[in-house]
Amino acid sequence: MTALLTVSDLQVGFQDRGRIMRAVDGVSLSVDRGRTLGVVGESGCGKSVTSLAIMGLVPQPPGVIQGGEITFDGKNLLALPPKEMRALRGGRIGMIFQEPMTSLNPVYTCGEQINETLRAHGMSAPDKARARAIELLDLVGLPSPAKRIDDYPHQLSGGQRQRVMIAIALANDPDLLIADEPTTALDVTIQAQILQLMKDLQNRTGMAILLVTHDLGVVAETCDDVVVMYAGLVVERASTASLYSDPQHPYTIGLMAAVPRITAKAERLDTIDGTLPPPWVQIPGCRFAPRCPLATDKCRAEQPPMREITPGHQVACWFAPIDERITTP
């Protein structure tokens, strides 16, 4: 199967006081039609910058696309003229942004913001646009859509605002939906409803989903495949089943160990020592080496290549495959 979206060796930096800090440093991933790819990692590892680069929304300047290729349905998005990119953005490619309260315009009603997306892609008749907006709000499960279409964002709850964001992203029946932390700051009940809604819509339309998150529980529930990022790099790539049953990168193993578990006896949570390095710090060798319990001189001197250790399971670690689980002190 040919992937709908393929990102190859993407490099994105940001100019700061005469230097370029690289936030994304050679990311490669792909997602097929009808499948969900989860992109996970700590805050600051480059997940959101990667998704913004796919949408052509990295501000330039200070942002700089330094290399790589983003191919969507056979077209290199980085080489498209601005007019063609605008036709794809909000059309065949939709995006749910992180925080709906800051992403939605507070001085326009929810209906006006949905209609803006519809008009930008050819639906000029006001009555048809309004009817489509009501249909979308009903599709995403907003109560009384014919009434709430005229509400302003501040009149809605967090979960309802997120549903409006999803309605905007789905307005033109996209082939690819990029969801950047779509359940941030929502309670667990609303989170479950939003995730189920996305899954139902995918089953109905066959769209591909790129889900950016730091929540491993969300990935386990919704994703077919997973990419783990650290410090601007992909360190592990596998199917969800393979990654959860046999994580192979020490960083992934550390993330799994840090997930709280319900046990009869209260236990101290495992942690990963140290912090994520800032993008202006150049670390020779493996970028996780300063925090890795297995690191050797070779790890600190040479960047490990991405290797396939089992069919479909790739990892960038000199020690892979790792037979014994790593425990952090």
C-alpha positions in Angstrom: 0.0 0.0 0.0 1.3 3.5 -0.9 1.4 5.8 2.1 -0.9 8.8 1.9 1.6 10.9 3.8 5.4 10.4 3.9 7.8 12.7 5.7 11.5 12.0 4.8 14.5 13.4 6.7 12.6 16.6 7.7 14.8 19.3 9.2 13.3 22.5 10.7 15.2 25.2 12.6 14.5 28.5 14.2 16.7 31.6 13.9 17.7 33.2 17.2 20.4 35.9 17.6 22.3 34.9 14.6 22.2 31.1 15.1 19.7 28.4 14.0 18.3 26.1 16.6 17.2 22.9 15.0 13.9 21.7 16.5 13.3 18.8 14.1 16.5 17.1 12.9 15.8 14.4 10.3 12.3 13.1 11.1 10.9 10.4 8.9 7.4 8.9 9.2 4.5 7.7 7.1 0.7 7.1 7.5 -1.6 5.1 5.2 -5.2 5.8 4.4 -7.6 4.5 7.0 -4.9 4.2 9.7 -3.8 6.2 12.7 -0.2 7.0 13.5 0.7 8.2 16.9 3.6 10.6 17.5 4.7 10.5 21.1 7.4 12.1 23.2 8.1 14.7 25.9 7.2 18.3 25.4 9.8 20.0 23.3 10.8 17.0 21.3 9.5 18.4 18.0 6.1 16.8 17.6 4.1 19.9 17.1 6.7 21.5 14.8 6.6 18.5 12.6 2.8 18.7 12.3 3.0 22.5 11.6 5.6 21.8 8.9 3.2 19.3 7.2 0.5 22.0 7.2 2.9 24.7 5.9 2.3 26.7 9.0 5.9 27.1 10.4 6.3 30.9 10.5 9.2 31.9 8.2 11.1 33.8 9.7 12.1 32.8 12.3 11.4 29.2 11.1 13.5 27.7 8.4 12.9 24.4 6.6 16.4 23.3 6.2 15.9 20.0 4.3 13.8 16.9 3.7 10.6 16.2 1.9 6.9 16.0 2.8 4.9 14.0 0.2 1.1 14.0 0.3 -0.6 11.8 -2.2 2.4 12.1 -4.6 3.0 15.8 -4.2 5.9 17.3 -2.3 4.3 19.9 -0.1 7.5 21.8 0.5 7.7 22.5 -3.3 4.1 23.6 -3.8 3.2 27.2 -4.6 1.4 29.0 -1.8 -1.9 29.0 -3.7 -1.8 25.2 -4.1 -0.8 24.7 -0.4 -3.8 26.9 0.7 -6.1 24.7 -1.4 -4.9 21.6 0.4 -4.8 23.2 3.9 -8.3 23.0 5.4 -9.4 21.0 2.4 -7.8 17.6 1.9 -5.7 18.1 5.0 -7.4 19.2 8.2 -5.9 20.0 11.6 -7.1 20.1 15.2 -4.9 22.5 17.1 -3.8 22.1 20.7 -5.9 24.5 22.7 -9.3 25.4 21.2 -9.8 28.5 23.4 -6.7 30.2 21.9 -7.2 28.7 18.4 -10.8 29.9 18.0 -11.4 33.6 17.4 -13.3 35.0 20.4 -15.1 37.7 18.4 -16.7 35.4 15.8 -19.4 32.8 16.4 -18.7 29.1 16.0 -20.8 29.1 12.8 -18.9 32.0 11.3 -15.6 30.2 11.8 -16.8 27.0 10.2 -18.3 28.9 7.3 -15.0 30.7 6.7 -13.4 27.3 6.1 -16.2 26.3 3.8 -16.1 29.5 1.8 -12.3 29.2 1.4 -12.9 25.9 -0.4 -15.7 26.9 -2.7 -19.0 26.8 -0.8 -20.1 30.5 -1.4 -23.9 30.2 -0.8 -24.6 31.4 2.8 -27.6 29.2 3.3 -25.7 26.0 2.1 -22.7 26.9 4.3 -24.9 27.4 7.4 -26.7 24.1 6.7 -23.4 22.3 6.3 -22.1 23.9 9.6 -25.1 22.7 11.5 -24.6 19.2 10.0 -21.0 19.2 11.1 -21.8 20.3 14.6 -24.4 17.5 14.8 -21.8 15.1 13.4 -19.3 15.9 16.2 -22.0 15.5 18.8 -22.6 19.1 19.9 -26.0 19.3 21.6 -28.6 21.6 19.9 -26.4 22.4 16.9 -28.9 24.8 15.3 -28.8 26.9 18.4 -25.1 26.6 19.3 -24.0 27.6 15.9 -24.5 31.2 16.9 -22.7 30.9 20.2 -19.2 32.4 20.8 -16.4 30.2 22.0 -16.5 31.6 25.5 -20.1 30.4 25.8 -19.0 26.7 25.3 -17.3 24.3 27.6 -13.8 23.0 26.9 -15.2 19.7 25.4 -17.7 21.6 23.3 -15.0 24.0 21.9 -12.9 21.0 21.0 -15.9 19.6 19.1 -16.1 22.9 17.2 -12.4 22.6 16.3 -13.0 19.1 15.0 -16.0 20.3 13.0 -13.7 23.0 11.4 -11.0 20.4 10.6 -13.6 18.0 9.0 -15.6 20.7 7.2 -14.2 19.7 3.7 -14.0 16.0 4.2 -10.2 15.7 4.6 -8.2 12.7 3.5 -5.7 13.4 6.3 -6.5 14.7 9.8 -3.7 16.0 12.0 -4.7 16.1 15.7 -2.2 17.9 17.8 -3.0 17.1 21.5 -6.7 17.0 20.8 -7.6 16.0 24.4 -5.3 18.3 26.4 -6.9 19.8 29.5 -10.1 17.8 29.0 -11.4 15.5 31.8 -11.2 11.8 31.2 -14.9 11.4 30.2 -14.8 14.1 27.5 -11.4 12.8 26.4 -12.9 9.4 25.8 -15.8 10.9 23.9 -13.5 12.9 21.6 -11.2 9.9 20.9 -14.2 7.7 20.1 -15.6 10.4 17.9 -12.4 10.6 15.9 -12.4 6.8 15.5 -16.0 6.7 14.4 -15.4 9.4 11.8 -12.3 7.6 10.5 -14.3 4.4 10.1 -17.0 6.3 8.3 -14.8 8.3 5.9 -11.6 6.2 5.6 -9.4 9.2 6.4 -5.8 8.9 7.8 -5.1 10.4 11.2 -1.8 11.7 12.5 -2.2 11.9 16.3 0.3 14.0 18.2 0.3 13.3 22.0 2.4 12.6 25.1 -0.3 10.3 26.5 0.7 6.7 26.1 -2.8 5.6 27.2 -4.4 7.5 24.3 -1.9 5.9 21.9 -2.8 2.4 23.1 -6.5 3.1 22.6 -6.5 4.7 19.2 -3.4 4.2 17.1 -2.3 1.5 14.7 1.3 2.5 14.5 3.6 4.6 16.7 6.6 6.9 16.2 8.6 7.9 19.4 10.5 11.2 19.1 13.3 12.5 21.3 15.2 15.8 20.9 14.0 16.3 17.3 14.7 12.7 16.2 12.7 9.6 15.7 14.2 6.9 18.0 11.7 4.1 17.6 9.0 3.2 15.1 6.6 0.2 15.2 3.1 -1.1 15.3 1.3 -0.2 18.5 1.1 -3.9 19.5 4.8 -4.4 18.9 5.8 -1.3 20.7 3.7 -2.0 23.8 4.6 -5.6 24.0 8.4 -5.2 23.4 9.7 -1.6 23.5 13.3 -1.5 22.4 14.7 2.0 22.9 15.8 2.9 26.4 13.8 6.1 26.2 10.6 4.2 25.2 11.2 1.7 28.0 11.6 4.6 30.4 8.3 6.2 29.2 6.5 2.9 29.6 7.9 2.4 33.1 6.8 5.9 34.2 3.1 5.3 33.4 1.1 5.1 36.7 -0.4 1.7 37.5 -3.1 0.7 39.8 -1.7 -1.8 42.3 -2.6 -3.0 45.7 0.6 -1.6 47.1 1.5 2.1 46.6 4.8 2.3 44.8 7.1 5.2 43.8 6.8 6.0 40.1 9.8 5.3 37.9 11.4 8.4 36.3 13.9 9.1 33.6 16.9 11.0 35.1 17.8 14.4 33.6 15.9 16.6 31.3 15.4 17.0 27.5 18.3 19.0 26.0 17.4 22.5 24.6 17.6 22.7 20.8 20.7 25.0 20.9 22.8 22.3 22.6 24.6 20.1 20.2 25.0 16.6 21.7 27.5 14.3 19.9 26.5 10.7 19.5 23.1 9.5 20.8 21.1 12.4 22.2 19.6 10.2 24.9 23.0 9.1 26.1 23.2 11.7 29.0 20.1 10.2 30.5 20.5 6.6 29.4 21.4 3.9 32.0 23.0 1.8 29.3 25.2 4.5 27.6 28.8 3.7 26.8 31.6 5.8 25.2 30.4 4.6 21.7 26.9 6.0 22.5 28.3 9.3 23.5 30.5 9.5 20.3 28.4 8.0 17.5 24.7 8.6 16.6 23.1 5.1 16.2 21.3 4.6 12.9 17.7 3.5 12.6 17.7 -0.3 12.3 14.9 -2.9 11.8 15.2 -5.5 14.5 12.0 -7.3 13.7 9.7 -6.9 10.7 8.2 -3.4 10.9 9.9 -2.5 14.2 12.8 0.0 13.9 14.9 1.5 16.6 17.9 3.8 16.8 20.0 2.2 19.6 23.4 0.5 19.6 22.1 -2.0 22.2 18.9 -3.1 20.4 17.5 -5.7 20.5 17.3 -5.4 24.3 16.3 -8.7 25.9 16.1 -7.5 29.5 13.9 -4.6 30.7 15.7 -1.5 31.9 14.9 -0.3 35.4 15.7 3.2 36.3 17.2 3.9 39.8 
